[in-house]
Amino acid sequence: MRALGLRSRLVVAFAVVSVLTGLGVAAVSYLMVRDLVLQSAQDAMVEQLRADVSRQTTPAHPPTRAELDTLALRYNAVVVFGNLHANGNGIRLEDVPDHLRGTVHAGRSVVVQRAELAGLPYAFVGTALRASTGRSTGIELYRAQGLTVQQGTINELPALARMVILLALLPAVLLALIAARGVLRPVRDLRAAALRVTGGHLDTRSVVRGSDELTDLARSFNTMTAELERTVAELRRMEENARRFVADVSHELRTPLTAMTAVAEVLDDEALELTGDAATAAGMVSGETRRLRRLVEDLVEISRFDAGVASLRPESADIGEMIASTLHARGWTGRVETTLPAEVVAPVDRRRLDVVVANLVGNALRHGDAPVTVDLVAVGPEVVITVTDAGTGLPEEVLPHVFERFYKADSARARSEGSGLGLAIAWENAHLHGGSLAADNSPGGGARFTVRLPRGRS
């Protein structure tokens, strides 16, 4: 389940606090109001009984049964004297709680007790009659009053509390929304600013409002983006200088390299007539000159990609025939096994695809084991070229870096026959076609490079 957003969490938190507060207040109010209503009814009964007793004369002692009946009717109460009693208000002596009778009999002036009678709430009040001299007459009076009305009022309190809580939820939710808006507005501004920075707009700054923690966050964000803009600008300047330097040096080297290549070709022609150290030196100069020339050409090609001026001249071509021509031109036809079906046509730049295939097959022949295979297949809207060798494959830690410039899997190998830029140039050429180049290991263990090119215009 997706986690709730900040706005939803604030609304829920405010609602929960409102409900819990309302429940607490309702519980306390319920207890207070209940006690107040019942106590008010009981106090009224006590006052009424005291007033009735004070207005009447004390009966003779001991009273007769007829006098008890008269007292019961006069006081509208149950009258008790020893083993005699008389009912005067519809209740029986058996209905009076024993605890109340024991308390009155012990000499308490006026005692109140609540109890249920026939399932209904009642309040019982009792007192002992005294003579004008203050002496106890031994006569006890007990009255009962139903509390149905009061209980009904008390029973309405929970419903009233629920209504109050529900009514309190509305302002709580409104307050939560207002609070969320105040919190989320700067957060949304920061998010929008972060998205603009992610999109490359490093001059983006967040609006600073107020003086709270979110304001400090906005200031920190602005400081960070300003420093990031400065750093990236410096890195771009340094990168541009490095590219310009490589391009300038490469172009400057082409002229002397042309002369050196001509000299190397003359040395190659004369090498058969040289002997000893002269022959060795001539061969070394010729080989190093060719290697330097390839390096300079690769550097010039890389500088074109970096500058964004590398051009593509696509034409519809039979990919199988092109791959066969690449292998034949370099004398690899007998060393490479191929599966090249006819009439697999795609718009490609012949020179650039030749560079891609030559780099991949050359690497497989130099660093892998035989057999090296080249397979061509058309898969939906793509042409897929796979170059595989039977070597030990690429280590897992090498795979993410094989297309990096000048990357060498063996760090101890300071120099190699190649420039270290071949796979990087092949990757750039594949992407220039609108395709891709990926490296992995085949199930048999050898390294496998897969080129995917679109069959239509990219």
Beta strands, then each sheet from edge to edge (+ up, - down):
strand 1: 78-81
strand 2: 84-86
strand 3: 110-117
strand 4: 120-130
strand 5: 136-146
strand 6: 315-318
strand 7: 336-339
strand 8: 345-348
strand 9: 372-379
strand 10: 382-388
strand 11: 436-441
strand 12: 447-454
sheet 1: 2+ 1- 5+ 4- 3+
sheet 2: 6+ 8-
sheet 3: 7+ 9+ 10- 12+ 11-
end
